[in-house]
């Protein structure tokens, strides 16, 4: 079984091209991790997920602890086996979704008590229980429990949550059972306050983790503020370990974050958008509900190597969306996850070639230029 | 381009093993045709459909004429190309669904005028227009327009509808443009009145079609009555042409119909059931919502060659269904269509081997014996 180890292969400015070795496979970074909330990347088979080039997927501790339950998944051989994904997985700590989804939350030094959004049942999540659940899920990468607050917040509130998250980081580290090829990540908090971010990063580095996440962003703040926060945070993180920006984002957000030193991403956007008729393409996002596509025999991108992107006409995708057919959600999610991986493939190559700035500029220009012009509408065949 | 031609390879009692040659591929009979109502076999990709062994799929004229429109599909290269299915397709005439789905219907000698269930728009369907629409869809097998009445009905009403269907059969034949490798099927009506069925069958044979369907069954009547009607109908149909029992059914219905001389079937049951947690298996139908599956690591059938049937635990399928995840509908639909094809494969082999009666008896016994016993529930890992 390989060691859990980050191999830094190339740097280009602050951008990094690496390889994360884990018990269950290698992850080329920068990487995008599709989100498999309830043990499924919504509307896709794992064969489709694999075909996009994804090397790791994410599972949500909050959802899985409530249904079907962590102990049950453990008895069934862990989350990878349960859902039939043969690569590494990362699970979040559950903290973020307790804050956004659960009812009747009560947070204190010990942890958080909450009611399930499914059946109202009471549950407790402490740093120790979160680590235990992720162990039961057999997560290749485990995340510490942290407190994620809203932006903007008062500085004293941001500082309190950051300090609490640091103490929870220490308890998470203590609770984590090291296994070869498995890793534990700490999470930097501190809102958009660079001094707090720096203290958080240094505090985590002093404890020592296998990777470092930047949490508390992608909660509605402007992109420039997110980038600024990354610029003030990444330099305080060890260069020897992977850096993960949680919950981000749009392709332009991810590309900009890579230029600032981030290695890993996750986001529900490609799959959620896939269920609401949005297709991500190199020419920007398209609304497949739009009538302009109704008679268009062209695929989203004839040069793509994703079947969903290459083999179906826009007219067919439009029809599926309008008819609310499940296959529409499947094909658009597949296309979107593929496009996200395509962006990552491009970034990795560009960093190796020392032209990451140019790649991102070209990508933004291509997305901004917009879609191919519509075809002239043919006369009715009758 | 091959001729449209039915090759009768073996008979075993009334059961027939054949091959239907068409412009777009060969169909081994007995065959089950998955239903692709709105240009998609619901919740499945066509790659999955193909993997089950399906050789032909069905499209619904009523749905497609309303959305996205037959002329539009024609401009886009026909239904096969539109939806990305490389085999032959059969389209129904639209008549049955006008009767079951449309609002404000008015039927007379000329045809039927109705309102769309989608937007209330008025449409007309005549025998000629139905044939034209199916031509625009580029259906490999076109069905005549018929009038399908409820069971039971008064004899004079059944006779009136049967006679009208015969006159519409004649008009459909006139309207159909013969093309090499393409075929037109007539539809036998007459309710459960064997004298009317015989007159209908003979009338159609006198007009001359490329295949003969039995319509007006599978509308809620007992299985025994359906079988009796088939026994009174099939002997009046040419042995040289394929016979298609429309809208049937459960595996046991299909198997019994094959023993009575039917070659082709279609039904929404495998896909509709797949979206409502039902799994068809050789041990009978299973309700995957049932808590007995929650901890069961076993697949639906470890010996199956369908990934959905073989590679996922019952526990995972149960979880997906309970969580209302799209993948649950996909995997169960895939399993169900595969099982239907497996029944057809078994029937074909059994007819060749002269043991079709025994095969059906064994199949019914296996389905009736019920599911494997549950595993003893393990103790909680904690």
Interface residues (C-beta under 8 A of the other chain):
Chain A: X38 X39 X40 X42 X43 X44 X45 X47 X67 X68 X71 X72 X74 X75 X76 X77 X82 X83 X84 X136 X294 X295 X297 X307 X311 X312 X313 X315 X316 X318 X319 X320 X322 X323 X325 X326 X327 X329 X330 X378 X380 X381 X382
Chain B: X38 X39 X40 X42 X43 X44 X45 X47 X67 X68 X71 X72 X74 X75 X76 X77 X82 X83 X84 X136 X294 X295 X297 X307 X311 X312 X313 X315 X316 X318 X319 X320 X322 X323 X325 X326 X327 X329 X330 X378 X380 X381 X382
